[in-house]
Amino acid sequence: MQREGIFREMKQRRSYEKPSERKIREKAEAMRRARKLARKKAQREGLIDHGRKKKLLVAGAQGQRPGMLHRSASPRF
């Protein structure tokens, strides 16, 4: 039901939406979908980065937990 957009449609139908507002909303949704599709296509083709950032394991090489580099006190559990 989530994938089919039933919940979103139920929420929209709670109140009246003017036809002009509906056109604006649908146009914005179409532009969002087109941008998302273009972004995914560019990622598959390797033109842009996937957006995933790799974690630096500097602390792991020093025998410490990541995120504990600048703390002088012992960690609280």
N, CA, C and O atoms as a Maestro MAE file, in Angstrom:
{
 s_m_m2io_version
 :::
 2.0.0
}

f_m_ct {
 s_m_title
 :::
 protein
 m_atom[308] {
  # First column is atom index #
  i_m_mmod_type
  r_m_x_coord
  r_m_y_coord
  r_m_z_coord
  i_m_residue_number
  s_m_chain_name
  s_m_pdb_residue_name
  s_m_pdb_atom_name
  i_m_atomic_number
  :::
  1 25 0.826 -1.193 0.000 1 A "MET " " N  " 7
  2 3 0.000 0.000 0.000 1 A "MET " " CA " 6
  3 2 0.873 1.262 0.000 1 A "MET " " C  " 6
  4 15 0.537 2.265 -0.628 1 A "MET " " O  " 8
  5 25 2.000 1.189 0.717 2 A "GLN " " N  " 7
  6 3 2.905 2.329 0.761 2 A "GLN " " CA " 6
  7 2 3.459 2.613 -0.630 2 A "GLN " " C  " 6
  8 15 3.494 3.763 -1.068 2 A "GLN " " O  " 8
  9 25 3.895 1.553 -1.329 3 A "ARG " " N  " 7
  10 3 4.477 1.712 -2.659 3 A "ARG " " CA " 6
  11 2 3.461 2.243 -3.659 3 A "ARG " " C  " 6
  12 15 3.814 3.002 -4.561 3 A "ARG " " O  " 8
  13 25 2.219 1.853 -3.507 4 A "GLU " " N  " 7
  14 3 1.182 2.275 -4.444 4 A "GLU " " CA " 6
  15 2 0.700 3.697 -4.179 4 A "GLU " " C  " 6
  16 15 -0.021 4.260 -5.003 4 A "GLU " " O  " 8
  17 25 1.081 4.288 -3.052 5 A "GLY " " N  " 7
  18 3 0.731 5.669 -2.754 5 A "GLY " " CA " 6
  19 2 -0.643 5.852 -2.155 5 A "GLY " " C  " 6
  20 15 -1.195 6.951 -2.205 5 A "GLY " " O  " 8
  21 25 -1.210 4.798 -1.588 6 A "ILE " " N  " 7
  22 3 -2.571 4.881 -1.034 6 A "ILE " " CA " 6
  23 2 -2.598 5.786 0.193 6 A "ILE " " C  " 6
  24 15 -3.518 6.587 0.356 6 A "ILE " " O  " 8
  25 25 -1.584 5.657 1.061 7 A "PHE " " N  " 7
  26 3 -1.557 6.475 2.277 7 A "PHE " " CA " 6
  27 2 -1.412 7.957 1.921 7 A "PHE " " C  " 6
  28 15 -2.059 8.806 2.533 7 A "PHE " " O  " 8
  29 25 -0.575 8.265 0.946 8 A "ARG " " N  " 7
  30 3 -0.384 9.653 0.526 8 A "ARG " " CA " 6
  31 2 -1.677 10.219 -0.049 8 A "ARG " " C  " 6
  32 15 -2.042 11.364 0.218 8 A "ARG " " O  " 8
  33 25 -2.362 9.401 -0.839 9 A "GLU " " N  " 7
  34 3 -3.618 9.854 -1.444 9 A "GLU " " CA " 6
  35 2 -4.692 10.080 -0.374 9 A "GLU " " C  " 6
  36 15 -5.452 11.044 -0.458 9 A "GLU " " O  " 8
  37 25 -4.759 9.207 0.619 10 A "MET " " N  " 7
  38 3 -5.729 9.395 1.702 10 A "MET " " CA " 6
  39 2 -5.459 10.702 2.446 10 A "MET " " C  " 6
  40 15 -6.392 11.426 2.792 10 A "MET " " O  " 8
  41 25 -4.182 11.002 2.691 11 A "LYS " " N  " 7
  42 3 -3.823 12.230 3.385 11 A "LYS " " CA " 6
  43 2 -4.206 13.449 2.553 11 A "LYS " " C  " 6
  44 15 -4.683 14.443 3.102 11 A "LYS " " O  " 8
  45 25 -4.007 13.390 1.243 12 A "GLN " " N  " 7
  46 3 -4.346 14.515 0.378 12 A "GLN " " CA " 6
  47 2 -5.845 14.725 0.292 12 A "GLN " " C  " 6
  48 15 -6.297 15.862 0.160 12 A "GLN " " O  " 8
  49 25 -6.616 13.671 0.362 13 A "ARG " " N  " 7
  50 3 -8.067 13.791 0.218 13 A "ARG " " CA " 6
  51 2 -8.767 14.238 1.494 13 A "ARG " " C  " 6
  52 15 -9.987 14.397 1.502 13 A "ARG " " O  " 8
  53 25 -8.015 14.443 2.572 14 A "ARG " " N  " 7
  54 3 -8.631 14.920 3.810 14 A "ARG " " CA " 6
  55 2 -9.219 16.316 3.635 14 A "ARG " " C  " 6
  56 15 -10.226 16.661 4.254 14 A "ARG " " O  " 8
  57 25 -8.584 17.107 2.789 15 A "SER " " N  " 7
  58 3 -9.088 18.459 2.550 15 A "SER " " CA " 6
  59 2 -9.131 18.724 1.051 15 A "SER " " C  " 6
  60 15 -8.475 18.042 0.263 15 A "SER " " O  " 8
  61 25 -9.911 19.720 0.679 16 A "TYR " " N  " 7
  62 3 -10.088 20.051 -0.729 16 A "TYR " " CA " 6
  63 2 -8.812 20.673 -1.285 16 A "TYR " " C  " 6
  64 15 -8.157 21.480 -0.626 16 A "TYR " " O  " 8
  65 25 -8.478 20.283 -2.502 17 A "GLU " " N  " 7
  66 3 -7.328 20.850 -3.191 17 A "GLU " " CA " 6
  67 2 -7.814 21.500 -4.480 17 A "GLU " " C  " 6
  68 15 -8.438 20.854 -5.321 17 A "GLU " " O  " 8
  69 25 -7.523 22.773 -4.618 18 A "LYS " " N  " 7
  70 3 -7.954 23.484 -5.818 18 A "LYS " " CA " 6
  71 2 -7.270 22.885 -7.039 18 A "LYS " " C  " 6
  72 15 -6.147 22.391 -6.943 18 A "LYS " " O  " 8
  73 25 -7.949 22.927 -8.195 19 A "PRO " " N  " 7
  74 3 -7.337 22.376 -9.413 19 A "PRO " " CA " 6
  75 2 -5.992 23.014 -9.759 19 A "PRO " " C  " 6
  76 15 -5.085 22.331 -10.233 19 A "PRO " " O  " 8
  77 25 -5.861 24.318 -9.526 20 A "SER " " N  " 7
  78 3 -4.583 24.979 -9.826 20 A "SER " " CA " 6
  79 2 -3.484 24.466 -8.889 20 A "SER " " C  " 6
  80 15 -2.347 24.269 -9.317 20 A "SER " " O  " 8
  81 25 -3.819 24.251 -7.619 21 A "GLU " " N  " 7
  82 3 -2.840 23.711 -6.666 21 A "GLU " " CA " 6
  83 2 -2.464 22.283 -7.040 21 A "GLU " " C  " 6
  84 15 -1.310 21.878 -6.900 21 A "GLU " " O  " 8
  85 25 -3.447 21.524 -7.515 22 A "ARG " " N  " 7
  86 3 -3.200 20.142 -7.924 22 A "ARG " " CA " 6
  87 2 -2.218 20.076 -9.091 22 A "ARG " " C  " 6
  88 15 -1.318 19.236 -9.110 22 A "ARG " " O  " 8
  89 25 -2.402 20.978 -10.070 23 A "LYS " " N  " 7
  90 3 -1.505 21.021 -11.219 23 A "LYS " " CA " 6
  91 2 -0.080 21.359 -10.784 23 A "LYS " " C  " 6
  92 15 0.882 20.748 -11.250 23 A "LYS " " O  " 8
  93 25 0.043 22.331 -9.894 24 A "ILE " " N  " 7
  94 3 1.364 22.736 -9.405 24 A "ILE " " CA " 6
  95 2 2.030 21.570 -8.675 24 A "ILE " " C  " 6
  96 15 3.211 21.296 -8.888 24 A "ILE " " O  " 8
  97 25 1.272 20.882 -7.813 25 A "ARG " " N  " 7
  98 3 1.818 19.755 -7.048 25 A "ARG " " CA " 6
  99 2 2.241 18.622 -7.975 25 A "ARG " " C  " 6
  100 15 3.320 18.051 -7.818 25 A "ARG " " O  " 8
  101 25 1.385 18.301 -8.942 26 A "GLU " " N  " 7
  102 3 1.706 17.200 -9.858 26 A "GLU " " CA " 6
  103 2 2.915 17.530 -10.724 26 A "GLU " " C  " 6
  104 15 3.729 16.653 -11.015 26 A "GLU " " O  " 8
  105 25 3.035 18.784 -11.136 27 A "LYS " " N  " 7
  106 3 4.192 19.185 -11.937 27 A "LYS " " CA " 6
  107 2 5.471 19.081 -11.106 27 A "LYS " " C  " 6
  108 15 6.499 18.619 -11.601 27 A "LYS " " O  " 8
  109 25 5.407 19.510 -9.848 28 A "ALA " " N  " 7
  110 3 6.579 19.427 -8.967 28 A "ALA " " CA " 6
  111 2 6.964 17.970 -8.722 28 A "ALA " " C  " 6
  112 15 8.149 17.639 -8.712 28 A "ALA " " O  " 8
  113 25 5.971 17.093 -8.525 29 A "GLU " " N  " 7
  114 3 6.255 15.671 -8.325 29 A "GLU " " CA " 6
  115 2 6.912 15.063 -9.558 29 A "GLU " " C  " 6
  116 15 7.836 14.257 -9.442 29 A "GLU " " O  " 8
  117 25 6.430 15.451 -10.744 30 A "ALA " " N  " 7
  118 3 7.003 14.929 -11.986 30 A "ALA " " CA " 6
  119 2 8.454 15.381 -12.149 30 A "ALA " " C  " 6
  120 15 9.308 14.602 -12.571 30 A "ALA " " O  " 8
  121 25 8.728 16.643 -11.813 31 A "MET " " N  " 7
  122 3 10.101 17.143 -11.908 31 A "MET " " CA " 6
  123 2 11.007 16.410 -10.920 31 A "MET " " C  " 6
  124 15 12.149 16.084 -11.242 31 A "MET " " O  " 8
  125 25 10.490 16.154 -9.716 32 A "ARG " " N  " 7
  126 3 11.268 15.430 -8.704 32 A "ARG " " CA " 6
  127 2 11.592 14.019 -9.172 32 A "ARG " " C  " 6
  128 15 12.717 13.544 -9.020 32 A "ARG " " O  " 8
  129 25 10.583 13.350 -9.748 33 A "ARG " " N  " 7
  130 3 10.815 11.989 -10.266 33 A "ARG " " CA " 6
  131 2 11.839 11.985 -11.387 33 A "ARG " " C  " 6
  132 15 12.709 11.114 -11.435 33 A "ARG " " O  " 8
  133 25 11.741 12.963 -12.300 34 A "ALA " " N  " 7
  134 3 12.675 13.036 -13.434 34 A "ALA " " CA " 6
  135 2 14.097 13.290 -12.947 34 A "ALA " " C  " 6
  136 15 15.043 12.684 -13.450 34 A "ALA " " O  " 8
  137 25 14.252 14.187 -11.963 35 A "ARG " " N  " 7
  138 3 15.581 14.458 -11.418 35 A "ARG " " CA " 6
  139 2 16.163 13.234 -10.744 35 A "ARG " " C  " 6
  140 15 17.350 12.939 -10.888 35 A "ARG " " O  " 8
  141 25 15.322 12.518 -10.004 36 A "LYS " " N  " 7
  142 3 15.784 11.319 -9.304 36 A "LYS " " CA " 6
  143 2 16.218 10.252 -10.310 36 A "LYS " " C  " 6
  144 15 17.250 9.607 -10.128 36 A "LYS " " O  " 8
  145 25 15.432 10.070 -11.364 37 A "LEU " " N  " 7
  146 3 15.764 9.097 -12.398 37 A "LEU " " CA " 6
  147 2 17.077 9.458 -13.096 37 A "LEU " " C  " 6
  148 15 17.915 8.592 -13.344 37 A "LEU " " O  " 8
  149 25 17.247 10.759 -13.413 38 A "ALA " " N  " 7
  150 3 18.483 11.209 -14.065 38 A "ALA " " CA " 6
  151 2 19.683 11.012 -13.141 38 A "ALA " " C  " 6
  152 15 20.757 10.616 -13.593 38 A "ALA " " O  " 8
  153 25 19.503 11.287 -11.855 39 A "ARG " " N  " 7
  154 3 20.586 11.111 -10.887 39 A "ARG " " CA " 6
  155 2 20.991 9.655 -10.781 39 A "ARG " " C  " 6
  156 15 22.181 9.339 -10.772 39 A "ARG " " O  " 8
  157 25 20.006 8.757 -10.702 40 A "LYS " " N  " 7
  158 3 20.305 7.331 -10.620 40 A "LYS " " CA " 6
  159 2 21.006 6.833 -11.885 40 A "LYS " " C  " 6
  160 15 21.926 6.018 -11.811 40 A "LYS " " O  " 8
  161 25 20.565 7.328 -13.044 41 A "LYS " " N  " 7
  162 3 21.188 6.924 -14.302 41 A "LYS " " CA " 6
  163 2 22.640 7.387 -14.356 41 A "LYS " " C  " 6
  164 15 23.519 6.638 -14.781 41 A "LYS " " O  " 8
  165 25 22.890 8.623 -13.926 42 A "ALA " " N  " 7
  166 3 24.253 9.147 -13.919 42 A "ALA " " CA " 6
  167 2 25.137 8.371 -12.939 42 A "ALA " " C  " 6
  168 15 26.320 8.161 -13.207 42 A "ALA " " O  " 8
  169 25 24.573 7.947 -11.815 43 A "GLN " " N  " 7
  170 3 25.338 7.155 -10.850 43 A "GLN " " CA " 6
  171 2 25.690 5.805 -11.442 43 A "GLN " " C  " 6
  172 15 26.811 5.326 -11.270 43 A "GLN " " O  " 8
  173 25 24.743 5.179 -12.141 44 A "ARG " " N  " 7
  174 3 25.012 3.876 -12.749 44 A "ARG " " CA " 6
  175 2 26.096 3.978 -13.810 44 A "ARG " " C  " 6
  176 15 26.915 3.070 -13.959 44 A "ARG " " O  " 8
  177 25 26.101 5.092 -14.553 45 A "GLU " " N  " 7
  178 3 27.085 5.277 -15.614 45 A "GLU " " CA " 6
  179 2 28.421 5.773 -15.093 45 A "GLU " " C  " 6
  180 15 29.386 5.864 -15.851 45 A "GLU " " O  " 8
  181 25 28.490 6.098 -13.800 46 A "GLY " " N  " 7
  182 3 29.741 6.529 -13.193 46 A "GLY " " CA " 6
  183 2 30.062 7.993 -13.401 46 A "GLY " " C  " 6
  184 15 31.199 8.409 -13.178 46 A "GLY " " O  " 8
  185 25 29.090 8.785 -13.822 47 A "LEU " " N  " 7
  186 3 29.333 10.205 -14.057 47 A "LEU " " CA " 6
  187 2 29.382 11.003 -12.762 47 A "LEU " " C  " 6
  188 15 30.090 12.006 -12.672 47 A "LEU " " O  " 8
  189 25 28.630 10.556 -11.759 48 A "ILE " " N  " 7
  190 3 28.662 11.234 -10.461 48 A "ILE " " CA " 6
  191 2 28.871 10.199 -9.373 48 A "ILE " " C  " 6
  192 15 28.655 9.004 -9.571 48 A "ILE " " O  " 8
  193 25 29.300 10.695 -8.209 49 A "ASP " " N  " 7
  194 3 29.564 9.831 -7.064 49 A "ASP " " CA " 6
  195 2 28.238 9.300 -6.511 49 A "ASP " " C  " 6
  196 15 27.199 9.941 -6.669 49 A "ASP " " O  " 8
  197 25 28.273 8.160 -5.881 50 A "HIS " " N  " 7
  198 3 27.064 7.548 -5.326 50 A "HIS " " CA " 6
  199 2 26.561 8.270 -4.079 50 A "HIS " " C  " 6
  200 15 25.436 8.030 -3.640 50 A "HIS " " O  " 8
  201 25 27.372 9.142 -3.508 51 A "GLY " " N  " 7
  202 3 26.934 9.862 -2.326 51 A "GLY " " CA " 6
  203 2 27.278 9.155 -1.041 51 A "GLY " " C  " 6
  204 15 27.052 9.697 0.041 51 A "GLY " " O  " 8
  205 25 27.815 7.967 -1.133 52 A "ARG " " N  " 7
  206 3 28.206 7.242 0.063 52 A "ARG " " CA " 6
  207 2 29.600 7.697 0.463 52 A "ARG " " C  " 6
  208 15 30.521 7.712 -0.354 52 A "ARG " " O  " 8
  209 25 29.742 8.064 1.719 53 A "LYS " " N  " 7
  210 3 31.046 8.508 2.193 53 A "LYS " " CA " 6
  211 2 31.702 7.381 2.974 53 A "LYS " " C  " 6
  212 15 31.063 6.710 3.783 53 A "LYS " " O  " 8
  213 25 32.972 7.189 2.718 54 A "LYS " " N  " 7
  214 3 33.705 6.150 3.408 54 A "LYS " " CA " 6
  215 2 34.198 6.687 4.735 54 A "LYS " " C  " 6
  216 15 34.632 7.835 4.821 54 A "LYS " " O  " 8
  217 25 34.133 5.861 5.773 55 A "LYS " " N  " 7
  218 3 34.600 6.264 7.083 55 A "LYS " " CA " 6
  219 2 36.108 6.111 7.155 55 A "LYS " " C  " 6
  220 15 36.679 5.142 6.655 55 A "LYS " " O  " 8
  221 25 36.726 7.069 7.775 56 A "LEU " " N  " 7
  222 3 38.162 6.992 7.965 56 A "LEU " " CA " 6
  223 2 38.439 6.125 9.189 56 A "LEU " " C  " 6
  224 15 37.830 6.310 10.242 56 A "LEU " " O  " 8
  225 25 39.328 5.214 9.047 57 A "LEU " " N  " 7
  226 3 39.654 4.307 10.142 57 A "LEU " " CA " 6
  227 2 40.992 4.679 10.766 57 A "LEU " " C  " 6
  228 15 41.813 3.809 11.055 57 A "LEU " " O  " 8
  229 25 41.207 5.967 10.971 58 A "VAL " " N  " 7
  230 3 42.451 6.437 11.567 58 A "VAL " " CA " 6
  231 2 42.550 5.943 13.002 58 A "VAL " " C  " 6
  232 15 43.615 5.503 13.435 58 A "VAL " " O  " 8
  233 25 41.456 6.012 13.738 59 A "ALA " " N  " 7
  234 3 41.473 5.600 15.136 59 A "ALA " " CA " 6
  235 2 41.705 4.098 15.249 59 A "ALA " " C  " 6
  236 15 42.358 3.644 16.189 59 A "ALA " " O  " 8
  237 25 41.189 3.335 14.319 60 A "GLY " " N  " 7
  238 3 41.372 1.883 14.365 60 A "GLY " " CA " 6
  239 2 42.827 1.485 14.230 60 A "GLY " " C  " 6
  240 15 43.259 0.488 14.808 60 A "GLY " " O  " 8
  241 25 43.582 2.256 13.471 61 A "ALA " " N  " 7
  242 3 45.001 1.949 13.299 61 A "ALA " " CA " 6
  243 2 45.782 2.251 14.568 61 A "ALA " " C  " 6
  244 15 46.845 1.672 14.790 61 A "ALA " " O  " 8
  245 25 45.267 3.156 15.408 62 A "GLN " " N  " 7
  246 3 45.949 3.513 16.644 62 A "GLN " " CA " 6
  247 2 45.473 2.667 17.817 62 A "GLN " " C  " 6
  248 15 45.958 2.840 18.936 62 A "GLN " " O  " 8
  249 25 44.549 1.773 17.588 63 A "GLY " " N  " 7
  250 3 44.052 0.930 18.666 63 A "GLY " " CA " 6
  251 2 42.931 1.553 19.462 63 A "GLY " " C  " 6
  252 15 42.578 1.044 20.527 63 A "GLY " " O  " 8
  253 25 42.361 2.638 18.978 64 A "GLN " " N  " 7
  254 3 41.258 3.302 19.655 64 A "GLN " " CA " 6
  255 2 39.980 3.110 18.865 64 A "GLN " " C  " 6
  256 15 39.997 2.711 17.701 64 A "GLN " " O  " 8
  257 25 38.865 3.405 19.530 65 A "ARG " " N  " 7
  258 3 37.593 3.349 18.826 65 A "ARG " " CA " 6
  259 2 37.426 4.599 17.988 65 A "ARG " " C  " 6
  260 15 37.850 5.672 18.417 65 A "ARG " " O  " 8
  261 25 36.822 4.508 16.804 66 A "PRO " " N  " 7
  262 3 36.560 5.712 16.011 66 A "PRO " " CA " 6
  263 2 35.675 6.674 16.788 66 A "PRO " " C  " 6
  264 15 34.741 6.252 17.468 66 A "PRO " " O  " 8
  265 25 35.965 7.955 16.688 67 A "GLY " " N  " 7
  266 3 35.194 8.960 17.405 67 A "GLY " " CA " 6
  267 2 35.787 9.306 18.748 67 A "GLY " " C  " 6
  268 15 35.299 10.221 19.411 67 A "GLY " " O  " 8
  269 25 36.819 8.611 19.172 68 A "MET " " N  " 7
  270 3 37.420 8.850 20.471 68 A "MET " " CA " 6
  271 2 38.796 9.503 20.327 68 A "MET " " C  " 6
  272 15 39.595 9.458 21.263 68 A "MET " " O  " 8
  273 25 39.082 10.100 19.186 69 A "LEU " " N  " 7
  274 3 40.412 10.657 18.940 69 A "LEU " " CA " 6
  275 2 40.734 11.847 19.834 69 A "LEU " " C  " 6
  276 15 41.846 11.945 20.351 69 A "LEU " " O  " 8
  277 25 39.780 12.747 20.021 70 A "HIS " " N  " 7
  278 3 40.071 14.003 20.682 70 A "HIS " " CA " 6
  279 2 39.611 14.043 22.125 70 A "HIS " " C  " 6
  280 15 39.688 15.100 22.750 70 A "HIS " " O  " 8
  281 25 39.151 12.975 22.665 71 A "ARG " " N  " 7
  282 3 38.705 12.958 24.035 71 A "ARG " " CA " 6
  283 2 39.832 12.505 24.940 71 A "ARG " " C  " 6
  284 15 40.524 11.527 24.655 71 A "ARG " " O  " 8
  285 25 40.007 13.225 26.031 72 A "SER " " N  " 7
  286 3 41.065 12.843 26.961 72 A "SER " " CA " 6
  287 2 40.516 11.948 28.062 72 A "SER " " C  " 6
  288 15 41.255 11.151 28.640 72 A "SER " " O  " 8
  289 25 39.230 12.072 28.356 73 A "ALA " " N  " 7
  290 3 38.624 11.252 29.414 73 A "ALA " " CA " 6
  291 2 38.224 9.894 28.862 73 A "ALA " " C  " 6
  292 15 38.121 9.706 27.650 73 A "ALA " " O  " 8
  293 25 38.006 8.968 29.751 74 A "SER " " N  " 7
  294 3 37.578 7.637 29.327 74 A "SER " " CA " 6
  295 2 36.128 7.672 28.874 74 A "SER " " C  " 6
  296 15 35.369 8.522 29.338 74 A "SER " " O  " 8
  297 25 35.720 6.780 27.986 75 A "PRO " " N  " 7
  298 3 34.342 6.800 27.490 75 A "PRO " " CA " 6
  299 2 33.344 6.373 28.563 75 A "PRO " " C  " 6
  300 15 33.642 5.538 29.417 75 A "PRO " " O  " 8
  301 25 32.150 6.969 28.498 76 A "ARG " " N  " 7
  302 3 31.076 6.609 29.435 76 A "ARG " " CA " 6
  303 2 30.177 5.558 28.804 76 A "ARG " " C  " 6
  304 15 29.807 5.664 27.635 76 A "ARG " " O  " 8
  305 25 29.839 4.574 29.564 77 A "PHE " " N  " 7
  306 3 28.945 3.521 29.069 77 A "PHE " " CA " 6
  307 2 27.650 3.515 29.807 77 A "PHE " " C  " 6
  308 15 26.780 2.693 29.520 77 A "PHE " " O  " 8
  :::
 }
 m_bond[307] {
  # First column is bond index #
  i_m_from
  i_m_to
  i_m_order
  :::
  1 1 2 1
  2 2 3 1
  3 3 4 2
  4 3 5 1
  5 5 6 1
  6 6 7 1
  7 7 8 2
  8 7 9 1
  9 9 10 1
  10 10 11 1
  11 11 12 2
  12 11 13 1
  13 13 14 1
  14 14 15 1
  15 15 16 2
  16 15 17 1
  17 17 18 1
  18 18 19 1
  19 19 20 2
  20 19 21 1
  21 21 22 1
  22 22 23 1
  23 23 24 2
  24 23 25 1
  25 25 26 1
  26 26 27 1
  27 27 28 2
  28 27 29 1
  29 29 30 1
  30 30 31 1
  31 31 32 2
  32 31 33 1
  33 33 34 1
  34 34 35 1
  35 35 36 2
  36 35 37 1
  37 37 38 1
  38 38 39 1
  39 39 40 2
  40 39 41 1
  41 41 42 1
  42 42 43 1
  43 43 44 2
  44 43 45 1
  45 45 46 1
  46 46 47 1
  47 47 48 2
  48 47 49 1
  49 49 50 1
  50 50 51 1
  51 51 52 2
  52 51 53 1
  53 53 54 1
  54 54 55 1
  55 55 56 2
  56 55 57 1
  57 57 58 1
  58 58 59 1
  59 59 60 2
  60 59 61 1
  61 61 62 1
  62 62 63 1
  63 63 64 2
  64 63 65 1
  65 65 66 1
  66 66 67 1
  67 67 68 2
  68 67 69 1
  69 69 70 1
  70 70 71 1
  71 71 72 2
  72 71 73 1
  73 73 74 1
  74 74 75 1
  75 75 76 2
  76 75 77 1
  77 77 78 1
  78 78 79 1
  79 79 80 2
  80 79 81 1
  81 81 82 1
  82 82 83 1
  83 83 84 2
  84 83 85 1
  85 85 86 1
  86 86 87 1
  87 87 88 2
  88 87 89 1
  89 89 90 1
  90 90 91 1
  91 91 92 2
  92 91 93 1
  93 93 94 1
  94 94 95 1
  95 95 96 2
  96 95 97 1
  97 97 98 1
  98 98 99 1
  99 99 100 2
  100 99 101 1
  101 101 102 1
  102 102 103 1
  103 103 104 2
  104 103 105 1
  105 105 106 1
  106 106 107 1
  107 107 108 2
  108 107 109 1
  109 109 110 1
  110 110 111 1
  111 111 112 2
  112 111 113 1
  113 113 114 1
  114 114 115 1
  115 115 116 2
  116 115 117 1
  117 117 118 1
  118 118 119 1
  119 119 120 2
  120 119 121 1
  121 121 122 1
  122 122 123 1
  123 123 124 2
  124 123 125 1
  125 125 126 1
  126 126 127 1
  127 127 128 2
  128 127 129 1
  129 129 130 1
  130 130 131 1
  131 131 132 2
  132 131 133 1
  133 133 134 1
  134 134 135 1
  135 135 136 2
  136 135 137 1
  137 137 138 1
  138 138 139 1
  139 139 140 2
  140 139 141 1
  141 141 142 1
  142 142 143 1
  143 143 144 2
  144 143 145 1
  145 145 146 1
  146 146 147 1
  147 147 148 2
  148 147 149 1
  149 149 150 1
  150 150 151 1
  151 151 152 2
  152 151 153 1
  153 153 154 1
  154 154 155 1
  155 155 156 2
  156 155 157 1
  157 157 158 1
  158 158 159 1
  159 159 160 2
  160 159 161 1
  161 161 162 1
  162 162 163 1
  163 163 164 2
  164 163 165 1
  165 165 166 1
  166 166 167 1
  167 167 168 2
  168 167 169 1
  169 169 170 1
  170 170 171 1
  171 171 172 2
  172 171 173 1
  173 173 174 1
  174 174 175 1
  175 175 176 2
  176 175 177 1
  177 177 178 1
  178 178 179 1
  179 179 180 2
  180 179 181 1
  181 181 182 1
  182 182 183 1
  183 183 184 2
  184 183 185 1
  185 185 186 1
  186 186 187 1
  187 187 188 2
  188 187 189 1
  189 189 190 1
  190 190 191 1
  191 191 192 2
  192 191 193 1
  193 193 194 1
  194 194 195 1
  195 195 196 2
  196 195 197 1
  197 197 198 1
  198 198 199 1
  199 199 200 2
  200 199 201 1
  201 201 202 1
  202 202 203 1
  203 203 204 2
  204 203 205 1
  205 205 206 1
  206 206 207 1
  207 207 208 2
  208 207 209 1
  209 209 210 1
  210 210 211 1
  211 211 212 2
  212 211 213 1
  213 213 214 1
  214 214 215 1
  215 215 216 2
  216 215 217 1
  217 217 218 1
  218 218 219 1
  219 219 220 2
  220 219 221 1
  221 221 222 1
  222 222 223 1
  223 223 224 2
  224 223 225 1
  225 225 226 1
  226 226 227 1
  227 227 228 2
  228 227 229 1
  229 229 230 1
  230 230 231 1
  231 231 232 2
  232 231 233 1
  233 233 234 1
  234 234 235 1
  235 235 236 2
  236 235 237 1
  237 237 238 1
  238 238 239 1
  239 239 240 2
  240 239 241 1
  241 241 242 1
  242 242 243 1
  243 243 244 2
  244 243 245 1
  245 245 246 1
  246 246 247 1
  247 247 248 2
  248 247 249 1
  249 249 250 1
  250 250 251 1
  251 251 252 2
  252 251 253 1
  253 253 254 1
  254 254 255 1
  255 255 256 2
  256 255 257 1
  257 257 258 1
  258 258 259 1
  259 259 260 2
  260 259 261 1
  261 261 262 1
  262 262 263 1
  263 263 264 2
  264 263 265 1
  265 265 266 1
  266 266 267 1
  267 267 268 2
  268 267 269 1
  269 269 270 1
  270 270 271 1
  271 271 272 2
  272 271 273 1
  273 273 274 1
  274 274 275 1
  275 275 276 2
  276 275 277 1
  277 277 278 1
  278 278 279 1
  279 279 280 2
  280 279 281 1
  281 281 282 1
  282 282 283 1
  283 283 284 2
  284 283 285 1
  285 285 286 1
  286 286 287 1
  287 287 288 2
  288 287 289 1
  289 289 290 1
  290 290 291 1
  291 291 292 2
  292 291 293 1
  293 293 294 1
  294 294 295 1
  295 295 296 2
  296 295 297 1
  297 297 298 1
  298 298 299 1
  299 299 300 2
  300 299 301 1
  301 301 302 1
  302 302 303 1
  303 303 304 2
  304 303 305 1
  305 305 306 1
  306 306 307 1
  307 307 308 2
  :::
 }
}
